[in-house]
Amino acid sequence: GEDVEQSLFLSVREGDSSVINCTYTDSSSTYLYWYKQEPGAGLQLLTYIFSNMDMKQDQRLTVLLNKKDKHLSLRIADTQTGDSAIYFCAEIPRDSGYALNFGKGTSLLVTP
Amino acid sequence: DVKVTQSSRYLVKRTGEKVFLECVQDMDHENMFWYRQDPGLGLRLIYFSYDVKMKEKGDIPEGYSVSREKKERFSLILESASTNQTSMYLCASTSQGVVADTQYFGPGTRLTVL
């Protein structure tokens, strides 16, 4: 499929906010997702947003969706060292049969 | 809680061997998926299945086949393993009834082909 775009690396200091950006491909995707992968582990769903929403907040996480630009972002407030992981943006394009189309992942490094 | 299990966390095989990777889910999900994950390439879809005995090719099916004889089990088969199939393999499942079409992932199998 077409590429979901993400920057590959982000480094922040503990306590700062992290913002991970993503550009997806299919404007008809009903949901958009953020998955987290900690070292040596499988993927864990972090949060998702329904396509008719602009923003979703869940504790330290804020997801912003700009459908016009097909842009999705994940903001992590008060970033902790335990947030160090790879973050994947994903969509389910129409006609994909529920299969996710992932970005390449953003490696977030949180330094003390 | 949904549980997706994969038969091995680590596997080492030789070039030319036939390799079976097994995935089992316990939530009666209709849809199951196999992805491979490689550094710098993210996750790419190999095959998926939306029902028993049904299968659909994903983006990179070459060199792989799958089997879905029972609803809870989805197997990925490498008929003749090659070194370029060294990768992390992730299985996932979902159902139309699941909130937000969420996919649940297994822990992954890291396969090394020598």
Interface residues (C-beta under 8 A of the other chain):
Chain A: G1 L8 T30 Y31 Y33 Y35 A41 G42 L43 Q44 L45 Y48 F50 F88 I92 G97 Y98 A99 L100 N101 F102 G103 K104 G105
Chain B: N31 F33 Y35 G40 L41 G42 L43 R44 L45 F48 Y50 E56 G58 D59 L90 A92 T94 A100 D101 T102 Q103 Y104 F105 G106 P107 G108
